[in-house]
Amino acid sequence: MPHPPAPLADALVQTGRPARVEGRHVNLPIELGSTMVFDSLAAFEAARDARYDSGTLYYGRYGNTAVFELEQALAELEQAAGVTLTSSGVAAISLTLMTFVRPGAHLLVADHVYGNTRAFCDGVLARMGVETEYFDPMIGASIAGLIRDTTCAVMFEAPGSGTFEVPDIPTIAGAARAAGVPSVLDGTWATPVNCRALRLGVDVVVASLSKYLSGHSDCMMGMIASTTAHARDIRKTVMAVGDKTGGQEVFLALRGLRTLKLRMAHFDAAGREMATWLAAQPQVKRVLHPAFPDCPGHEHWKRDFTGAAGLFAVVFHPCSDAQIAAFVDALHHFGIGVSWGGYESLVLPVTPQRSAGTWAEDGQLVRFNIGLEETASLKADLAAALPLLNPASE
């Protein structure tokens, strides 16, 4: 009889480990190599014919033992038929979309997506003759009315980058599947600790391993987790483009997975604590955090997620760009930088891009990534800088 799925914490610790031999290392070593040699032509030809199967040793670009262990671990966590690693989260998004698009195709993309997703659609895909139509991420069942005969995929995020709306995942994915159109979800924020989107009817989950999954801001990698219907086509696209992740990144990602559940629990608690504290400050107009009842799509988060991440945004009362810059520059515990999901706290002003609608909030939007520092230290840091901004009465 098959073994029941391991509890999440057990799976994070036990998968992707060296074979059980006496005197084994705790972690898989860094594995490097390009050419792989065979003892017979028949063995080589068999590997060549099976090169798109995860687990087949053929040539370094197609994967090695460590790569396959990481892919299998991620597939188990996401409950996917297959996972293919990529060189970055952007590559995971771009190569997934490349699998589905064709000249003359129509692509539906949520209006709140990651800026690099929008740039790829408006740049590369537009030059290929693909029409991208942006839709309100809170559209729900009405997405069915936008799907055409030429629609090749529906791409969305949960929650949205910067503005944190949580779409109705099963409704959007269900409408797409009913029309024979694959759905693609960027699940980087939640990780499989807090949401397993394939269970909700999504066909493909993409994520940046550079963020929470590896967790230490020293790994550049992405992943594509998919159902049986799309796993092989996606893998063939990635291999045809020649995209590959490095041996050290694989080592770092496997190491980072071990503490993922522990880190996400901390980020959830610390993020909610900091968001609650910020919401009470006179300079703050609104906090955008999926766990807060007034965040768009909170009811979807409550139904479909088991927790939250440490990334959220704050709308400050109207003030000048110079004031925001002074506030950000005055912070000591918050670094200024793109990306998130590492152990350090970050801050970054955000300007939402919209095509299907407009960003209606009156005020300055700033994104916070809460790290592993003491929340008391973060509050003191913010409290010293907040007087540089305007309270509600000004």
N, C-alpha and C positions, 0 to 999 in steps of 0.2 A: 504493500500500500504506500502511496506517496506520503511524504511527511507534510504536516500542516505548515503553513507559512510561519516563519520565525517571528517573534515579537520584534518591533522596529529596532529597539536598542540592541537586541541580540544580533540582528541582521547587520547593523552598522559595524559592529565589532567583529563579526565572524566571517563575513563575505570578503572576497578578494584577498585572501591570506595565503601564505605558502602551504604547500602540501604537508599533510600530517606525517612527517618523518621525525625520528629522534634527532635532536640537536638542530632543529629548524630555527630560522630567524622569525621574530615576531612579525616583521613587515616584509613585503616583497621588495627585493632590491631594485634599484634603477636598472632598467633593461634597455640597452642601446644596440642598434644593428640595422643594417640595410639588407644585404644579400643573405639569403638563407639557402643552405645547400642540402641536397638529397642524395641518397645512396643508389637510387635507380631512377631512370627516366620515367618509369610508370608512376612512381611516387610523386615526382615533380609534376607530371601531367594531371594527376588526381588533385593535387593541391591547387594547381592553376585553374582547373575547372570549378573548384569550390571556393575560390578566393573571395567571393562576396559573402561568404558565411562567417559570422563572427566565431572565432575559435580555430579557423584554418590558418596554419602557418605556411605562408607562401613567399612574401616579400615584406620588408619592414614597413612600407607605406600602408599596407593593408592591416597591420596590427601585429602585436607580439603577445607573449603570455600575459604580461602585466596589463596591456591594453584590454585584452579579452576579459581578464578578471574584473577590471573596473567597469567595463560595459555590462558584464553579468550582474555585478553588484547594483548598478544603477537600474538595470532592467527589473531586478527584484524589488527595489525600493519603489519604482514607479508602476510596477505591475504591468510592464510593457512586454510585447512580443520580441522587441529588439531595441537596442540602443547603439547608436553610432557616435563616436567622439569626433569633435571638430577642434580647430585651432583656437576658437574664441566663441563667445556667445553670439556675436554678430555673424560669424560664419555659420553657426547653427541655424539662425533665422534665414539668412540669404540662401543657403543651400537647400533648405527645406522648401522655400518658395520656388527656387529654380527647378525643383523636382516636379512641381505641379503646373507652372506657367508654360505658355506657348505664345507665339505671335498671334495677336488678335484676341487673346483671352481677357477676361474680366476678373479682377481680383478685389475682394471685399476686405477692407482693413479698418479696424476700430480707430476712431479719431484720437484716442489717448495713447497710442503706441509709443514705444521707445523711439527716440529721435533718429537713431541709425536705421531702424526699420523703415521709417518714413523716407529717409534719404535714399535707401536702396530702391524702394518702390518708385519714387519720383525721379530717380536718376537712371540707374541701370535698367530696371524693368521698363520704364517709359521708352528708353532707346530701343528696347527689344520689341516694342509694339504692344505692350501689356497695358491695359487701362486699369488704374487703381481707383476704386471708389471708396471714400472714407465714410464710415457710418457712426452714429451716436452709440457709444459703448453700452448705454442703458436701453437700447432698442428692444431687447427681449425677443418675443415671438415675431415681431414685425420684421425681423431680418429676412424672413421668408419672402417678403415682398420685394426685396432687393436682388434676390438670386435670379440670374438669367441662365439661358441655355449655355452661354459661354463662360459662366463663372467657374473658375478653376480651384478656388480655395477661399476660406474665410479665416482671417488672421486677427487675433485679439489677445489681450492681456488681462490678468486678474491678480491684483488690481492694476490700474493704469499707471504708467510712468509719470511721476511727478504730481498727478492730481488724484490718484488713488480711488477712482471709481471701481466698484466691483461688479462686473457684468453678471448676468444670469447664465452661467456656464452651461448647464444641461439644456436649457432652452435654445440657446444659440447653436450649440453643437448638434442638438437633435434636429433642428430645422435644416441645418446644412446636410446632415446625413440622410434625412428624408428626401432631399433633392439630389443625392448622389455626389455631394461636394465635400471634400475633406475639410475638417476644421483643425486649425493650428493655434495652440495657446502658448504664450510665453509665461512659464510658471516659475520664473527665477525668484520672485519675492517669497512665495510660500514654501518652496522646496517640497519634496514628498513627505516631509515630517508633518506639514500642515494641510496639504491638499494633494490628493492623487487624482488628477484631472482626467486620466484615461478611464477611471471608474465612472466619471460623470458623463461619458459619451464623447469626449474629445478624441480625435484620431491621432494627433501628433502633439507632443509636449516638447518645447525647446527651452533650454535654460543655459545660463552662463555659470559654469563651474568656477569662474574667477571670483564669484561672490560667496554666498553662504556655503555652498557645497564644499568648496575647499577651505575657505574661511580665514585665510591669513594674508590676503592681498599680495601673494607672491606667485600665483598660478594663473596662466592665461589659457582658458579652455572652454569649450561648449559641449553640449550634448543634445542629441535628438532621440527622443523615446517615442515609439510608435506602435500601432496595432499591426497585426500580421499583414493586413492588406497593403500597407505602405512601407514596411520596414526594409524590404529588399530594394525597392526603387530608390528610396532615400540613400541607402548605403552605396548603391551604384553611382548615384550622382556625386556624392562626396568623394568617392574614389576616382571618378572620371575627372573631376576638377583637380585632383592631386592634393586635397587638403589633408593635413596630418597634424596631430598633436605630438609634443616631444616627450621623451622618456622621463625627464625630471618632472614635468607637469603631471604625468600619470602618477608618479610616486607621491607628489604633494597632494593630489586629489584623493588618492586612497588613504593617505594619512589623515587628511582633514575630515573625511567621512566618519571617522571613528568617534569624533566628539560632536557631530552635527546635532543630535537630539539634545544634548546638554546645552550647546551654544544657543540653539533656537529657543529653548525654554527661558534662558537668561534674557535674550533679546526681546522676547515677547513681554516678559514682566517689566524689564527696564524701559522698553519703548512705551508701554502703556503708562508707566509712572511718569516719564518725562513729558509725554503728550498731555496728561492730565494736569501736570504742574504748569506747563506752558499755556494751556487753555485758560488758566486763572489769572494770567498776567494782563495788565491793562493795555499793553501794546498789541496784544493778539486779538484778531478779529474772529478767526476760526481755525480749528485744527482739522486736518484731513487725515484720518486714521481709520482703516476699515472696521476696527473693533468699536468705534464710537457710533452711537445710534444716528447721529446727523450726517454721517459720511454717506454719499450716494452708493447704494448697493449694500449697505450694512446688513440688510436681511439676507442677501445672497451669501455674504461672508459667514454669517451666523449659521446658515444651513449647510454650506459646502466645505468650510474650513474648520480645522480643529484648533487653530491658534493663529497668532499674528507674528510678523517679523518686527524688527527694530527700526524699520524705515517708514517715515511718514513726512507730511508737509504741514507747514503753518502759513496761513494768510495773515500777514501783519496789516494793521491799519495803514491807510495811504501815507506814504512818505517818499522822500526823494531817493533816487538811485545812490546818491552820495551817502545818505544815511544808512542804507542797507550795506553798502561797502564798508562803512566805518564800523557797523555792528559786527559784520563777519570778520573783519580784520582784528577786532578787539578780543575775539575768542581765543583761548589758549589750549583748551582740551579738544577743540573741534578742528580737524584739519580741513583744508579747502581742496577738493579734488573730485574728479569723476569716479564712477563706480561706487560700490558700497558692499556691505556684507562681510567685511573683515572685522578684526578685533578692535579697531580704533573708531572713535566717533568722527563724523564728517558733517560738513555744512556746505550748502551750495544754493545760491539763488536760482530759480527756475522760471523760464518764460514758456508757458504752454503754447504748443502749436495746434491749430485747429483748422480743418477744412470743411467738415460737415456742419459745423456750428461755430460759436464764438465762446471764448473763455470769459464768463460774465462776472467773475469775482472782482470787486473793487479793492485793490490792495496789493501788497508785494508778497509773492509766493517764495518761500524758502524751504528747501528739503533738508531733513535731518536724518542721519544714520547714527543710531545709538550703539556704541560699542561696549566694551567690557569694563570701562572705568566705573568708579563709584558714582552712583547717581547724585550723591550730595555734592561731589566735585563738579559735575556737569551743571547742576542747578546754580551753584555759586558762580561759575563761569558765565552763564547766561544772565544771571541777575546783575552782574557788574556791567554787562554790555547793553542790556535792554533799554536803559534810560536814553540811549542814543536814538531810539525810535520814538514815534509819536503814539501817545495813548489815544483812546477813542475820541476824546473831546477836542482834539486839535485838528 
